[in-house]
């Protein structure tokens, strides 16, 4: 704590404060430079996030994640309560007749223990289920043993959990209200194809837990069944699930049809295809608008970032309005964004050599808008696009999503490549949220500014200490002079 001006009467504290405010001007500029660069970094990252969303959308559509993009199929059923279906892009258009004689079901072992005093034995007990062959785990298809260990204090509920945990193909539970213990397969249908073999085989023996459990109450076994159905009145098929994929169509069985055919009609879903393509175009137009706005934002040089002291003197609304102008133009005329826009536009004017009768985006009704102020946005002639999808669906898919090289590469795939290139450039310059400062250009620059700020703050502390030493020396000199003057006055008064 420093107190000045005792001898001189000078407001030392305020004078030094004003002197330090002048000394801090270069530091304020450094802090404003740092703040502005942080804003630029965050603006770049926001752009990258938007570019990534478009790039991921195109990738998903190219890989047909969630269904075919250009050639989706719609399947209608004459009896949706019994059979529904979905079709892949390879499904042939037309009508298919299906009749379901039997649904797939699970094997179940149900024991009614109501009124029974069942004593739970302890020890290790074995049951077996069928497992498919697995190269990863190096075993062949067949029945494999699973064991549970029952200990003192175990209840029927804890034993049921142990059974469920011991084998992914089996689940068990005990319902206290009905006093019913159930062991069943987790999958429907017959997987163990050996004759007269069950899906779950218990070890047996008078001292076996399962033997005692089954004999303690009323026991009922329900055998597993495969789904049985007839395809187009001729082909009889079975499935251990209540679904079956045939010719690119996945049939889902919900009920038997009582010897009646259900007709399922497969057709090209043009509406969905147009919607998928429009989603990409709309997302691209949003990106173009964002980049154009950022490129052309005005720069307000009279509105630098506010210092902490300035913020303390302003209201929240005033700060918001100030920073709105201060953040304007952060990415104006940025070379990464401007070159990226140019690359995106060049994609639309290029051709694709392996798309049959169509080779340009304009051939399917997608063109850039006539208004140059739109900066390269796309517009769709839906009627033309629908016609090409219906007549040349595979060619449209090649034009947009072809994965070849050079001119054999689809136009949306080329855009995806350009987007990824922009993402990489921005990452090198502005990094990601998880990036270390040394891994990207602006991070290294910010660290350098931070080092300069710390060094300047150390120097300011030294300057402030020097000012206080100087003013303190002055106060001592004035105090000595005052003392000498008082002594002389006192000496003169005594003469």
C-alpha positions as CSV (number, residue, x, y, z in Angstrom):
1,X,0.0,0.0,0.0
2,X,1.5,3.3,-1.1
3,X,0.5,6.8,0.2
4,X,2.0,9.8,-1.5
5,X,1.8,13.6,-1.2
6,X,2.2,13.8,2.6
7,X,4.9,16.4,2.3
8,X,4.1,18.0,-1.0
9,X,0.3,17.8,-1.0
10,X,0.5,16.5,-4.5
11,X,-2.1,13.7,-5.5
12,X,0.8,11.3,-6.3
13,X,-1.5,8.3,-6.7
14,X,-3.6,9.9,-9.4
15,X,-0.6,11.4,-11.2
16,X,1.1,7.9,-11.4
17,X,-2.2,6.4,-12.5
18,X,-2.4,8.8,-15.4
19,X,1.2,8.3,-16.3
20,X,0.7,4.5,-16.3
21,X,-2.4,4.9,-18.5
22,X,-0.2,6.5,-21.1
23,X,2.4,3.8,-20.6
24,X,-0.3,1.1,-21.1
25,X,-1.3,2.3,-24.5
26,X,1.0,-0.2,-26.4
27,X,-0.2,-2.9,-24.1
28,X,-3.9,-2.1,-24.8
29,X,-3.1,-2.4,-28.5
30,X,-1.5,-5.8,-28.0
31,X,-4.5,-7.0,-26.0
32,X,-6.8,-5.7,-28.7
33,X,-4.7,-7.4,-31.3
34,X,-5.0,-10.7,-29.4
35,X,-8.8,-10.3,-29.0
36,X,-9.2,-9.6,-32.7
37,X,-7.2,-12.6,-33.6
38,X,-9.2,-14.8,-31.3
39,X,-12.4,-13.5,-33.0
40,X,-10.9,-14.4,-36.4
41,X,-9.9,-17.8,-35.2
42,X,-13.5,-18.5,-33.9
43,X,-15.0,-17.1,-37.1
44,X,-12.8,-19.5,-39.1
45,X,-13.9,-22.4,-36.9
46,X,-17.6,-21.5,-37.3
47,X,-17.1,-21.5,-41.1
48,X,-15.3,-24.9,-40.9
49,X,-18.2,-26.3,-38.9
50,X,-20.7,-25.3,-41.6
51,X,-18.4,-26.7,-44.4
52,X,-18.0,-29.9,-42.4
53,X,-21.8,-30.4,-42.1
54,X,-22.1,-30.1,-45.9
55,X,-19.2,-32.4,-46.6
56,X,-20.6,-35.0,-44.2
57,X,-24.0,-34.7,-45.8
58,X,-22.6,-35.4,-49.3
59,X,-20.5,-38.2,-47.9
60,X,-23.5,-39.8,-46.3
61,X,-25.6,-39.4,-49.5
62,X,-22.7,-40.9,-51.6
63,X,-22.4,-43.9,-49.3
64,X,-26.2,-44.2,-49.2
65,X,-26.3,-44.0,-45.4
66,X,-29.9,-44.1,-44.4
67,X,-31.1,-45.3,-47.8
68,X,-30.5,-44.8,-51.5
69,X,-30.0,-41.1,-52.5
70,X,-30.8,-40.9,-56.2
71,X,-32.6,-44.2,-56.7
72,X,-34.7,-44.8,-53.6
73,X,-37.5,-47.2,-53.7
74,X,-41.0,-47.0,-52.1
75,X,-42.9,-50.2,-51.3
76,X,-46.6,-50.3,-50.7
77,X,-48.5,-53.2,-49.2
78,X,-52.0,-54.4,-49.7
79,X,-52.1,-55.5,-46.0
80,X,-49.7,-53.6,-43.9
81,X,-50.9,-55.3,-40.7
82,X,-49.5,-58.6,-42.1
83,X,-46.5,-57.6,-44.3
84,X,-44.5,-54.5,-44.9
85,X,-41.3,-54.1,-46.9
86,X,-38.5,-51.7,-47.8
87,X,-36.5,-51.7,-51.0
88,X,-32.8,-50.9,-51.8
89,X,-31.8,-49.2,-55.0
90,X,-31.2,-52.6,-56.6
91,X,-34.8,-53.7,-56.0
92,X,-36.7,-54.3,-59.2
93,X,-39.9,-52.3,-59.8
94,X,-43.0,-54.3,-59.9
95,X,-45.5,-56.3,-57.8
96,X,-44.7,-59.2,-55.6
97,X,-47.1,-61.7,-53.9
98,X,-46.3,-63.1,-50.5
99,X,-48.3,-65.4,-48.2
100,X,-47.2,-66.1,-44.6
101,X,-48.1,-69.5,-43.2
102,X,-46.1,-69.2,-39.9
103,X,-44.3,-66.5,-38.0
104,X,-40.9,-67.1,-36.4
105,X,-41.0,-67.5,-32.6
106,X,-38.6,-68.1,-29.7
107,X,-38.0,-71.2,-27.6
108,X,-39.4,-70.7,-24.1
109,X,-39.2,-72.6,-20.8
110,X,-42.0,-71.4,-18.5
111,X,-42.2,-72.7,-14.9
112,X,-45.2,-71.7,-12.7
113,X,-44.0,-71.9,-9.1
114,X,-47.2,-70.6,-7.4
115,X,-47.7,-72.1,-4.1
116,X,-44.4,-74.1,-4.3
117,X,-41.7,-74.0,-1.7
118,X,-38.6,-74.3,-4.0
119,X,-35.3,-74.8,-2.3
120,X,-32.5,-73.3,-4.4
121,X,-29.4,-75.5,-4.7
122,X,-25.9,-74.1,-4.7
123,X,-23.0,-74.9,-7.0
124,X,-22.0,-74.6,-10.7
125,X,-24.7,-75.5,-13.3
126,X,-24.4,-75.9,-17.0
127,X,-26.6,-75.2,-20.0
128,X,-25.8,-75.1,-23.7
129,X,-26.8,-73.0,-26.7
130,X,-26.0,-72.9,-30.4
131,X,-23.4,-70.5,-31.6
132,X,-22.6,-69.6,-35.2
133,X,-19.1,-70.1,-36.6
134,X,-16.8,-67.2,-35.9
135,X,-13.4,-66.5,-37.6
136,X,-12.8,-63.7,-35.1
137,X,-13.1,-66.1,-32.1
138,X,-11.8,-69.1,-33.9
139,X,-14.7,-71.5,-33.2
140,X,-17.0,-73.6,-35.3
141,X,-20.8,-73.6,-35.3
142,X,-22.3,-75.9,-32.7
143,X,-23.6,-76.2,-29.1
144,X,-21.4,-74.6,-26.5
145,X,-21.5,-74.8,-22.7
146,X,-22.3,-71.8,-20.5
147,X,-22.2,-72.0,-16.7
148,X,-23.7,-70.2,-13.8
149,X,-22.6,-70.4,-10.1
150,X,-25.3,-70.2,-7.5
151,X,-24.2,-69.2,-4.0
152,X,-25.8,-69.0,-0.6
153,X,-28.2,-66.0,-0.5
154,X,-29.0,-66.0,-4.3
155,X,-32.6,-65.5,-5.1
156,X,-34.6,-66.5,-8.3
157,X,-34.1,-62.9,-9.4
158,X,-30.3,-62.9,-9.1
159,X,-30.2,-66.4,-10.7
160,X,-32.2,-65.1,-13.6
161,X,-29.7,-62.3,-14.1
162,X,-26.8,-64.7,-14.0
163,X,-28.4,-66.8,-16.7
164,X,-28.9,-63.7,-18.9
165,X,-25.4,-62.5,-18.3
166,X,-23.8,-65.9,-19.1
167,X,-25.1,-66.1,-22.7
168,X,-26.1,-63.5,-25.2
169,X,-28.5,-66.0,-26.8
170,X,-30.5,-66.5,-23.6
171,X,-32.5,-64.3,-21.2
172,X,-34.3,-65.2,-18.0
173,X,-36.5,-63.4,-15.5
174,X,-38.7,-64.2,-12.5
175,X,-42.0,-62.4,-12.0
176,X,-42.8,-62.3,-8.3
177,X,-46.5,-61.5,-8.7
178,X,-47.3,-64.6,-10.8
179,X,-44.4,-66.6,-9.3
180,X,-43.3,-67.5,-12.8
181,X,-39.7,-68.2,-13.9
182,X,-39.0,-67.9,-17.6
183,X,-36.0,-68.9,-19.7
184,X,-36.1,-68.1,-23.4
185,X,-33.9,-67.4,-26.4
186,X,-33.2,-63.8,-27.3
187,X,-33.5,-64.7,-31.0
188,X,-36.4,-66.2,-32.9
189,X,-36.3,-69.2,-35.1
190,X,-34.3,-72.4,-35.4
191,X,-30.6,-72.0,-35.3
192,X,-29.5,-75.5,-34.1
193,X,-30.2,-77.5,-37.2
194,X,-29.3,-80.9,-35.7
195,X,-32.3,-83.2,-35.7
196,X,-34.2,-83.4,-32.5
197,X,-32.0,-80.8,-30.8
198,X,-33.3,-77.8,-28.9
199,X,-32.1,-74.2,-28.9
200,X,-31.3,-74.4,-25.2
201,X,-30.1,-77.8,-23.7
202,X,-29.8,-78.2,-19.9
203,X,-27.3,-80.5,-18.3
204,X,-29.8,-82.7,-16.5
205,X,-29.3,-84.9,-13.4
206,X,-31.3,-85.1,-10.2
207,X,-29.0,-82.6,-8.5
208,X,-29.1,-80.1,-11.3
209,X,-30.7,-76.7,-10.6
210,X,-32.6,-76.7,-13.9
211,X,-34.0,-80.2,-13.3
212,X,-35.2,-79.3,-9.9
213,X,-36.6,-76.0,-11.1
214,X,-38.6,-77.6,-13.9
215,X,-40.0,-80.3,-11.6
216,X,-40.9,-77.9,-8.8
217,X,-43.9,-76.4,-10.5
218,X,-46.0,-76.6,-13.6
219,X,-43.5,-76.7,-16.5
220,X,-44.3,-75.8,-20.2
221,X,-41.9,-75.7,-23.1
222,X,-42.6,-73.8,-26.3
223,X,-40.5,-74.8,-29.3
224,X,-38.7,-72.3,-31.6
225,X,-40.2,-71.9,-35.0
226,X,-39.0,-70.5,-38.3
227,X,-41.1,-68.1,-40.4
228,X,-42.6,-69.9,-43.4
229,X,-43.8,-68.0,-46.4
230,X,-44.5,-68.4,-50.1
231,X,-43.1,-66.1,-52.7
232,X,-45.1,-65.4,-55.9
233,X,-47.2,-68.5,-55.4
234,X,-44.3,-70.8,-56.2
235,X,-41.2,-70.5,-54.0
236,X,-41.6,-71.8,-50.4
237,X,-39.0,-70.2,-48.1
238,X,-38.1,-70.2,-44.4
239,X,-36.4,-67.6,-42.2
240,X,-35.4,-67.7,-38.5
241,X,-36.4,-64.1,-38.3
242,X,-39.7,-62.4,-39.1
243,X,-38.1,-60.8,-42.1
244,X,-36.4,-61.9,-45.3
245,X,-34.4,-60.1,-48.0
246,X,-34.9,-61.1,-51.6
247,X,-34.0,-59.3,-54.8
248,X,-33.1,-56.1,-52.9
249,X,-36.4,-56.1,-51.0
250,X,-36.6,-56.7,-47.3
251,X,-40.0,-58.2,-46.3
252,X,-41.1,-57.8,-42.7
253,X,-43.7,-60.3,-41.4
254,X,-46.2,-59.2,-38.7
255,X,-49.0,-61.8,-39.0
256,X,-50.0,-64.9,-40.9
257,X,-52.1,-64.2,-44.0
258,X,-54.4,-67.3,-43.8
259,X,-53.5,-68.5,-47.3
260,X,-54.2,-65.1,-48.8
261,X,-51.6,-63.3,-50.9
262,X,-50.4,-59.9,-49.9
263,X,-49.3,-57.8,-52.8
264,X,-46.3,-55.5,-52.4
265,X,-45.6,-53.0,-55.1
266,X,-42.1,-51.6,-55.6
267,X,-41.7,-48.2,-57.4
268,X,-39.1,-45.5,-57.8
269,X,-39.5,-42.8,-55.1
270,X,-38.8,-39.8,-57.2
271,X,-40.1,-37.4,-54.5
272,X,-37.5,-38.8,-52.0
273,X,-34.7,-38.6,-54.6
274,X,-35.5,-34.9,-55.4
275,X,-35.7,-34.2,-51.6
276,X,-32.2,-35.8,-51.1
277,X,-30.7,-33.7,-53.9
278,X,-32.4,-30.5,-52.8
279,X,-31.1,-31.0,-49.3
280,X,-27.5,-30.9,-50.6
281,X,-28.2,-27.9,-52.9
282,X,-29.9,-25.9,-50.1
283,X,-27.0,-26.7,-47.7
284,X,-24.5,-25.6,-50.4
285,X,-26.5,-22.3,-51.0
286,X,-26.4,-21.6,-47.3
287,X,-22.6,-22.0,-47.3
288,X,-22.2,-19.8,-50.3
289,X,-24.3,-17.1,-48.7
290,X,-22.3,-17.3,-45.5
291,X,-18.9,-17.1,-47.3
292,X,-20.1,-14.2,-49.6
293,X,-21.3,-12.3,-46.6
294,X,-18.1,-12.8,-44.7
295,X,-16.1,-11.8,-47.8
296,X,-18.0,-8.5,-48.2
297,X,-18.6,-7.4,-44.6
298,X,-17.6,-3.8,-44.1
299,X,-14.6,-3.1,-41.8
300,X,-15.1,-0.4,-39.1
301,X,-11.6,0.7,-38.2
302,X,-12.9,3.1,-35.6
303,X,-14.3,0.3,-33.6
304,X,-11.4,-1.8,-32.2
305,X,-12.0,-4.4,-29.5
306,X,-12.9,-2.8,-26.1
307,X,-10.5,-2.9,-23.2
308,X,-11.6,-4.0,-19.8
309,X,-11.6,-0.4,-18.5
310,X,-13.8,0.7,-21.4
311,X,-16.2,-2.2,-20.8
312,X,-16.6,-1.1,-17.2
313,X,-17.8,2.3,-18.3
314,X,-20.4,0.9,-20.8
315,X,-23.8,-0.8,-20.6
316,X,-24.3,-4.4,-21.9
317,X,-26.3,-3.0,-24.8
318,X,-23.5,-0.5,-25.7
319,X,-20.9,-3.3,-25.5
320,X,-23.1,-5.5,-27.8
321,X,-23.5,-2.8,-30.4
322,X,-19.8,-1.8,-30.3
323,X,-18.6,-5.4,-30.7
324,X,-21.1,-6.0,-33.5
325,X,-19.2,-3.4,-35.5
326,X,-15.8,-4.5,-34.1
327,X,-16.3,-8.0,-35.3
328,X,-17.5,-7.0,-38.8
329,X,-15.1,-7.7,-41.6
330,X,-12.9,-10.2,-39.7
331,X,-12.7,-12.4,-42.8
332,X,-13.1,-9.8,-45.5
333,X,-11.3,-10.8,-48.7
334,X,-9.7,-13.7,-47.0
335,X,-7.7,-15.7,-49.6
336,X,-8.7,-19.2,-48.2
337,X,-12.4,-18.3,-48.5
338,X,-12.2,-16.5,-51.8
339,X,-10.2,-19.3,-53.5
340,X,-12.6,-21.9,-52.0
341,X,-15.6,-20.2,-53.5
342,X,-13.8,-20.1,-56.9
343,X,-13.1,-23.8,-56.7
344,X,-16.7,-24.6,-55.7
345,X,-18.0,-22.6,-58.7
346,X,-15.6,-24.4,-61.1
347,X,-17.0,-27.8,-60.1
348,X,-20.4,-26.9,-61.6
349,X,-19.0,-25.9,-64.9
350,X,-17.0,-29.2,-65.3
351,X,-18.3,-32.3,-67.0
352,X,-18.5,-36.0,-66.1
353,X,-17.4,-38.5,-68.8
354,X,-19.1,-41.7,-67.6
355,X,-22.7,-40.7,-66.9
356,X,-24.3,-41.9,-70.2
357,X,-26.5,-39.4,-72.0
358,X,-25.8,-36.7,-69.3
359,X,-22.5,-35.1,-68.5
360,X,-23.2,-31.7,-67.0
361,X,-25.1,-30.6,-64.0
362,X,-27.3,-28.5,-66.2
363,X,-28.4,-31.7,-68.0
364,X,-30.4,-32.7,-64.9
365,X,-31.8,-29.2,-64.3
366,X,-29.3,-27.9,-61.7
367,X,-27.7,-24.6,-62.7
368,X,-26.2,-21.5,-61.1
369,X,-28.6,-18.6,-60.6
370,X,-28.5,-15.8,-63.2
371,X,-28.1,-13.1,-60.5
372,X,-24.3,-12.7,-60.1
373,X,-24.9,-11.1,-56.7
374,X,-25.9,-14.6,-55.5
375,X,-22.2,-15.5,-55.7
376,X,-22.6,-18.9,-57.3
377,X,-25.8,-20.3,-55.7
378,X,-27.6,-23.2,-57.4
379,X,-31.2,-23.5,-58.4
380,X,-33.2,-26.6,-59.5
381,X,-35.6,-27.1,-62.4
382,X,-37.6,-29.8,-60.5
383,X,-39.5,-30.9,-63.6
384,X,-36.3,-31.6,-65.5
385,X,-34.7,-33.3,-62.5
386,X,-37.6,-35.6,-62.0
387,X,-37.7,-36.6,-65.6
388,X,-33.9,-37.5,-65.6
389,X,-34.3,-39.4,-62.3
390,X,-37.1,-41.5,-63.8
391,X,-35.5,-42.1,-67.1
392,X,-31.8,-42.2,-66.2
393,X,-31.6,-42.8,-62.5
394,X,-28.3,-44.7,-62.5
395,X,-26.7,-42.1,-64.8
396,X,-27.8,-39.3,-62.5
397,X,-26.2,-41.2,-59.6
398,X,-22.9,-41.5,-61.5
399,X,-23.0,-37.8,-62.5
400,X,-23.4,-36.7,-58.9
401,X,-21.7,-39.4,-56.8
402,X,-19.3,-41.2,-59.1
403,X,-16.1,-42.2,-57.3
404,X,-13.8,-42.6,-60.2
405,X,-10.8,-40.4,-60.9
406,X,-10.4,-37.2,-63.1
407,X,-13.4,-36.7,-65.3
408,X,-15.0,-39.9,-64.1
409,X,-15.5,-38.4,-60.7
410,X,-19.0,-37.3,-59.8
411,X,-19.7,-33.5,-59.4
412,X,-20.9,-33.7,-55.8
413,X,-18.0,-36.0,-55.1
414,X,-15.7,-33.3,-56.5
415,X,-17.4,-30.7,-54.4
416,X,-16.8,-33.0,-51.4
417,X,-13.1,-33.0,-52.3
418,X,-13.0,-29.2,-52.5
419,X,-14.8,-28.9,-49.2
420,X,-12.3,-31.2,-47.5
421,X,-9.4,-29.2,-48.9
422,X,-11.0,-26.0,-47.4
423,X,-11.4,-27.8,-44.1
424,X,-7.7,-28.8,-44.1
425,X,-6.6,-25.2,-44.9
426,X,-8.6,-23.7,-42.2
427,X,-7.5,-26.4,-39.7
428,X,-3.9,-25.5,-40.4
429,X,-4.6,-21.8,-39.9
430,X,-7.2,-21.7,-37.1
431,X,-7.1,-25.2,-35.7
432,X,-10.0,-27.0,-33.9
433,X,-11.3,-26.8,-30.4
434,X,-9.1,-29.7,-29.4
435,X,-6.0,-28.4,-31.2
436,X,-2.9,-27.4,-29.2
437,X,-1.7,-23.8,-29.8
438,X,1.5,-25.0,-31.5
439,X,-0.4,-27.1,-34.1
440,X,-1.9,-24.2,-36.1
441,X,-0.7,-20.9,-37.3
442,X,-3.0,-18.6,-35.4
443,X,-2.3,-20.5,-32.2
444,X,1.4,-19.9,-32.5
445,X,0.7,-16.2,-33.3
446,X,-1.5,-15.9,-30.2
447,X,1.1,-17.5,-28.0
448,X,3.7,-15.0,-29.3
449,X,1.3,-12.1,-28.6
450,X,0.7,-13.5,-25.1
451,X,4.4,-13.7,-24.4
452,X,4.8,-10.1,-25.5
453,X,1.9,-9.1,-23.2
454,X,3.5,-10.8,-20.2
455,X,6.8,-9.2,-21.0
456,X,5.2,-5.7,-21.3
457,X,3.3,-6.2,-18.1
458,X,6.6,-7.0,-16.3
459,X,8.1,-3.8,-17.8
460,X,5.1,-1.7,-16.7
461,X,5.5,-3.0,-13.2
462,X,9.1,-1.8,-13.3
463,X,8.1,1.6,-14.7
464,X,5.4,2.0,-12.0
465,X,7.9,1.1,-9.3
466,X,10.4,3.7,-10.8
467,X,7.7,6.4,-10.7
468,X,6.9,5.7,-7.1
469,X,10.7,5.7,-6.2
470,X,11.0,9.1,-7.9
471,X,8.0,10.6,-6.3
472,X,9.0,9.2,-2.9
473,X,12.5,10.7,-3.3
474,X,10.8,14.0,-4.1
475,X,8.6,13.8,-1.0
476,X,11.7,13.1,1.1
477,X,13.5,16.1,-0.3
478,X,10.5,18.4,0.3
479,X,10.1,17.0,3.8
480,X,13.8,17.7,4.5
481,X,13.4,21.2,3.0
482,X,10.3,21.8,5.2
483,X,12.2,20.7,8.3
484,X,15.1,22.9,7.5
485,X,12.8,25.9,6.8
486,X,11.1,25.3,10.2
487,X,14.4,25.1,11.9
488,X,15.5,28.4,10.4
489,X,12.3,30.1,11.3
490,X,12.6,28.8,14.8
491,X,16.2,30.0,15.0
492,X,15.2,33.5,13.7
493,X,12.4,33.8,16.2
494,X,14.8,33.2,19.0
495,X,17.2,36.0,17.9
